[in-house]
């Protein structure tokens, strides 16, 4: 099995949205994905990108991705916020997730970010187990807040 980790390109966006839908189904919220392909492409590859990503190509097909953006902490400074991280279900357990996560950690260090931050659903035991291998601090103290604008 050939695994290649590389930066995402505009031409990957359609496949990334397919994987985002797969993640939303896994997280029991498929109806929540409302972003259009054109908005997604412009947000990542337009004149003012707000997200960046790495992809895991397995045997030449994008089967995983890690999408991040820069978050600012008034206490720590710039941080890498890992918005989405997925390896497609049928190809988990082959090491692609570790390679992808390690590449994001490398990116954060290269850019001089003070930390890497992400969220994981409390019921997602496989993901929690994965993150604990990195000695990640999974803090249940904070409650998420969201305002949706329609």
C-alpha positions, 0 to 999 in steps of 0.5 A: 500500500502506497501512502503519500502525504502532500499539501492539498491542491484546488483540484482536491476540493471536490474529493475533500467535500466527499470526505467531509460528508463522510465525516459528518455522517460518522458524527451523526450530522450529515445535514449540517454540511451546507458549504458549496464547492465554490465557497470551499475552493475560494476559502482555501485557494482564493486570493485570501485563503483562510484554511490549509490542508494536507491529504493522504493519497493511498494508492493514488486516491485521496483517502484522508485529509487534515484541514486547519486554520490559524487561531489566535490565543490571547494567552499563547499567541498563534495556534494551529486549529485542526478543524477536520481530520479523517481517514476514510473508514475502510482504510483506517488502521494502515498508518495513514492517520499517523502520517497525516497527524505527524505532518500537521504537527510538523507544520505547526512547529515549522510555523512557530505556532505555540500549540495545536488545538482540536475538538473530538466528540466525547463518544468517539473512542477510536479518535480519543484513543488515537490522540492519547497516543500523543499524550494530548490533553483532552479537556472536558472542562470547556463547553462549546458555544456556537451562533449560526447566522442564516 
